[in-house]
Amino acid sequence: MQISDNFDSGNIRVIDATSPDNIQLEIKHDNQSEFFQWFHFKLQADISADNEAVEHVIHLNNAGKAAYVEGWEDYQAVASYDRDHWFRVPTSYDGEKLTITLTPEYDSVYFAYFSPYSYERHQDLLHSAQLQLDCRLQVLGQTLDGRDMSLLKIGEEGEGKRVIWLTARQHPGETMAEWFIEGFIDRLLDEDDGVARALLNKAVFYIVPNMNPDGSVRGHLRTNAVGANLNREWLTPTMERSPEVFLVREKMLETGVDMFLDIHGDEALPVNFVAGCEGVVAYDERHKALEDKFKEILVAITPEFQDERGYDKDEPGKANPTVGTNWVGNQFKCLAYTVEMPFKDNDLLPDYSVGWSDTRSSLLGRDFLTGIYHMVDELR
């Protein structure tokens, strides 16, 4: 038996792996940070015709000290034999350790906090998109680890056309965000989709599928290469600490913004929801009307979305200005939302096999395009 994490987004530390029924592991911290929760590792078992199936019991011993311990309640880890189909496996939490149980059917099995979105798939997404007539792949600059900060520009500027921005995965462990973006881009570039064609007649899209490529490859939950939480860097980003935000923010100031969606995942809440910028100084009745209409549209077009549960609203003028949605909404006085999806399942439409998944995240991204279609004329 062998356990390893020496691959893209791998994260685990082996304490003791001598006995299948008592495997002791720990999740590594993000570099230069106290955050940790994302895990991703491979178990190499010994499954042969002569051996009986053996139950493997895996303990993540430091789960009780993770960044968001409420995320472990009613949570089920995901596993995969082919790194394509990820399914939920029996998981329990006792307040200190997270315990995963599986009797492997094949010699090698991967485990993760959520379905991973690899850096190679990220590159495939970018470069397949640029082949489409309406899309350009731009590089804004480099991260601290020397990776490209890539931007997809879809559509062309024109008089009266709206400027719509989407960013995803500021927190790299929230991989559902890039799955969402993949579905969104796939539909937006579909020449046979009437909603996409109509939108591109009225708007130009700027999309950053992965705001934090360094943290993604390193197997971080929440931070970049030097421990910066990018979604707390928007007021005063620097090239030395948070070039990812600095570069994107500079491009936004160049293009302007009429609508902004920042795509995330939430550890604790088992629903899809949005969080607005109601606490920023520039927030007014027009802002509120745009927010309310967009939520009403989303509720109407997909049962995967709801507006009953979410984050507490900020008091007027008390919003944290370092958060992306707050900075953009205030700076451009535009409709700006943080989109949150669950690590667990959507308990409004539970799926006991896969829970909330990569596929469902992608489909929600496609649904959001319909929501934007119904909003685009009112954005300014």
C-alpha positions, 0 to 999 in steps of 0.5 A, a space after each residue: 500500500 502506498 499513498 502519494 500527492 506528488 501530482 497537480 493539486 496534490 495535498 496530503 502528509 502521510 503519518 502512518 500507512 502500514 495497515 489498511 484499517 487505520 491509515 493516518 494522514 494530515 492535510 498540509 497548510 497552504 504555503 505561508 498561511 494558516 489555511 488548510 482544508 483541500 486534500 487530494 491524494 492517491 491510494 495504491 492498494 493491492 487488489 488481486 484475484 487471490 486477495 479478498 476485498 479489504 476495507 480501507 479506513 483513512 483518518 485525516 487527523 488534523 481536520 478539526 483544525 482546518 479553516 472551516 470545520 463546519 464544512 465537515 458536517 454532513 460532508 462526503 469526500 469524493 473518489 475516482 478510479 479513472 480521474 474522470 468520474 468522481 463519486 461520494 464515499 462514506 465519510 464521518 467527522 467526530 470533531 477532531 478527525 475526518 474518516 473516509 471508508 472505502 473498499 477499493 475495487 481497483 488497485 489505484 484510487 484517488 481521493 479529493 475534497 471536491 472533483 479536481 480541475 487540473 492545470 492541464 484541463 485549464 490549458 485545454 479550456 483556454 486553447 480550445 476556446 481561442 479557436 472560436 471566431 469570437 474568442 481571443 486568448 490574452 495573457 495579462 502577465 505572470 504569477 509569482 510562480 511564473 504562470 500566465 494570468 490568462 484572460 478570454 475575451 469573447 465578443 467585440 466592443 461596440 457602441 452601446 455594448 455591455 462589458 461583462 466580467 467573470 472571474 473564478 477560483 480566487 480560492 484555488 481549492 474551490 474547483 467547482 468554480 472553474 467547472 462552472 466557467 467551463 460550462 459557461 464558456 462552452 455555451 457562450 461559444 456555441 454558434 447554434 445557441 440563440 441565447 449566446 448569439 443574442 448576448 454577443 450582439 449586445 455584450 463583450 465578455 472578459 473571463 478569467 477561468 482561474 484567478 489563482 493558478 499557483 495555488 491550484 497547482 500547489 494544492 492550496 485551499 485559499 491562497 496564492 504562492 505566498 499565502 495571500 488570500 486574493 479575495 482580500 487584496 482588491 483595494 491595494 493589490 501589488 505585483 509583489 504579493 498579489 499580481 493576480 488581482 493587480 493585473 486583472 484590476 488594471 484590465 478592468 479599469 481599462 475596459 470598464 465593467 457593467 456586470 461582474 460575477 465572481 465564482 466560488 464554493 462554500 464549505 458549509 452551506 449545502 445550497 447555491 446562492 449569491 452574495 451582493 455588495 449591498 454594504 458598499 458606499 456606492 450602493 443605491 436603489 438601482 443597485 438593489 433593483 438589479 440584484 433582486 431581478 437577477 435573483 428572481 430570474 435565476 430562481 425561475 430558470 433553475 431549481 438548483 438555485 435559491 435565495 432563502 439561505 446565504 450570507 448575512 448582508 453587510 450593513 450600509 457602508 460597512 462592506 469589506 472593500 478588499 473583497 472582489 465583488 465589493 470593490 468592483 461593485 463600488 468602483 464601477 457602480 455595477 451589478 456585482 455578485 459572488 456566486 457560491 456553490 456547495 462542497 457538499 450536496 445541494 440539499 434541495 435536489 440531493 444526489 446521493 451518488 455524486 452530490 454537488 458535482 463537476 457536471 452540475 457545476 458546469 450545467 449551472 454555469 450554462 444556466 447563468 448565461 440565460 440569467 445574463 440574457 434576461 438582464 443585459 438590457 438593464 445593466 446601464 
